[in-house]
Amino acid sequence: MKKWKHLLLGFAAAALAVGAAVPSGELQALAAYKNMNDNEFISVEKITAAKTGRVANITFKFTNTSDYDLENVKIGFSDYDVDFLDDSETLESNFQFPFEITMGMFDEENMKDLGTVKAGKSKNVTLSARVRRDIKEGYYCFPVKAYGDNFDMVDEYVNIWVSVATSSDEDDEEETGDLDVVLGEGQSTPDGTYPNVMNFDVNMRNASNFTAYDVVVSLEMSEDNTKYPFEINDANYDRRFEKVDSGETVALSYSMAIRKDTYSGYYPIKAIIKYRDNSTHTGEYLQIERTFYVRIHNKDREDELGEFNENDRTQARIIVDSFETIPADIVAGDEFELVLRMKNASSGIPASNILFSLESEKVDDSAVFTTETGSSSYTVNNLGAGQTEEIRVKMKSRAGVAQRSYALTINETYDSPEFKNATNKVVIDIPVRQIPRLSVGTIDVMPNSITVGGETNVMFPINNTGKVTLYNVTASFAADSIVPSESYVGNIEPGQTGNLDAMVRGAAPTMDDGKVKITVSYEDENGEVSTVEKEMTLFVTEEIPMDYGDMDVGNMTDVEADQGFFASHRTGVLLAAAAAAAAVLGLRAYKKNKRKKELQDEEEAIDDEIS
């Protein structure tokens, strides 16, 4: 007994066990429902609901569960477990195949071709057939066969739910009508240069509200090289699709050799599209025609109009209506998007076959702006009088250039009704910013310990390491132990150094680790203030009392005896302090003179290089 009949015996036994609880009208539905966990390759995410007498489109998934690729996979309806009687339409009473059996339904040529299904991967499959009118409401299953070049045929099962159609369902029939197709939507014109082979795709979108079946797209060719620019090497350039759903876009892929004797220009290519508007794949083919364009670069055609003279013929005027960059501020070395809005400013002259080529200003023979794709040319098929076309370009600015605006030239080539290959150019300026940068050198503090009310000298260099001038450079000092102060340095040119020389006064004894915060502030050309913070170490101590007031000189011996070492060596201590102060002042003067000489030497070296 066949596999299907063994299965039915199991279902029959189960039905007898629950016969009292299940009405007899539902036993048929139970007997026809198949446990799809027994399948190896086929699975169903959602069971298809169909109506009697209507075409059902059953979608399921074929999954390669093996560890190797399945080649040339085909799948379709199977006649496994389907026993035919003499009339070839009525089946055994214990199993009801739910579809009307048409000629060739189980033949290989009507099976779906899935091609290669890689290991572990899945492909969706849709089979279409009309549901029989004589069956009752309930669940039904039908066998599906699949095989390939490197695996044997398997038969597995798919479940559907069938309900009886009523008179109110007459409007549920498939919607049909004239097909509306859009070619080349959202694409640039295919472009090729002799003697290269053109490999290109043309998008085809079903703009109708119904699905087109058995779609065949043919190209209208010609021996005339002025009408058809490609060599006719293949016997068949048809592109076939089993179906194209409403709103779906498919690609027409071509590889064409350009004719040697063809001229440069745009060529219309007519596509003849045949289709059926029903999923039963029956009836005559319907047909529509659409046209797309290709652009060829080869030899120039002789201009029948002669040399162009602007005084004799009018031409369209294409300008930059507006532009913007995203982001608005471009920092040197960063990527950005340029949005150009090109407008035909003519009052009544259209332009066609428009080519925009972007050309960046150069610095040291290198372009400041480059495109992300490497291509700087963009085409627009038509631009009517007064119309605007938006072009978006991903670009990158060159790092290391000076902060200023750089020119981007838009070269235009286009046709107008009175002449072809008119040229023009427009220029836009794109500002590029540099980020201000500085560094602070070694901080010298002399001395690094003072008394309350005393002063110390602080010196350090400020280096402009960026590409823009630093304006109003100022350094401020702040701590609990000092008097807050601020010292002005001035403007520092790129690559130059400004030197800070400031005096800091002690205000109170140091009660912490002696850290003094230094804040270096500067402005950019827009007046925006930035700061850099540093620290130095300075200790402030209590002042040693030196004044004896109106003390009796006659009692100095006793006082000196009481005062100890300082009283008896007062003169020496004072002389030592004066010597120390003189040494500090001398060292400060020496460092100032040394720094001044270094700056003079640097200026002389620069003068020598210039001369």
Secondary structure, 3 states (H helix, E strand, C coil): CCHHHHHHHHHHHHHHHCCCCCCHHHHHHHHHCCCHHHCCCEECCCCEEEECCCEEEEEEEEECCCCCCEEEEEEEECCCCCCECCCCCCECCCCCCCECCCCCCCCHHHCEEEEEECCCCEEEEEEEEEECCCCCCEEEEEEEEEEECCEEEEEEEEEEEEECCCHHHHHHCCCCCCCCEEECCCCCCCEEECCCEEEEEEEEEECCCCCEEEEEEEECCCCCCCCCCECCCCCCCCEEEEEECCCCEEEEEEEEEECCCCECEEEEEEEEEEEECCCCCCCCCEEEEEEEEEEEECECCCCCCCCCCCCCCCCCCEEEEEEEEECCCCECCCEEEEEEEEEECCCCCCEEEEEEEEEECEECCEECEEECCCCCEEEEEEECCCCEEEEEEEEEECCCCCCEEEEEEEEEEEEECCEEEEEEEEEEEEEEECCCCEEECCCEEECCEEECCCEEEEEEEEEECCCCCEEEEEEEEECCCECCEEEEEEEECCCCEEEEEEEEEECCCCCCCCEEEEEEEEECCCCCEEEEEEEEECEEECCCCCCCCCCCHHHHHHHHHHHCHHHHCHHHHHHHHHHHHHHHHHHHHHHHHHHHHHHHHHHHHHHHHHC
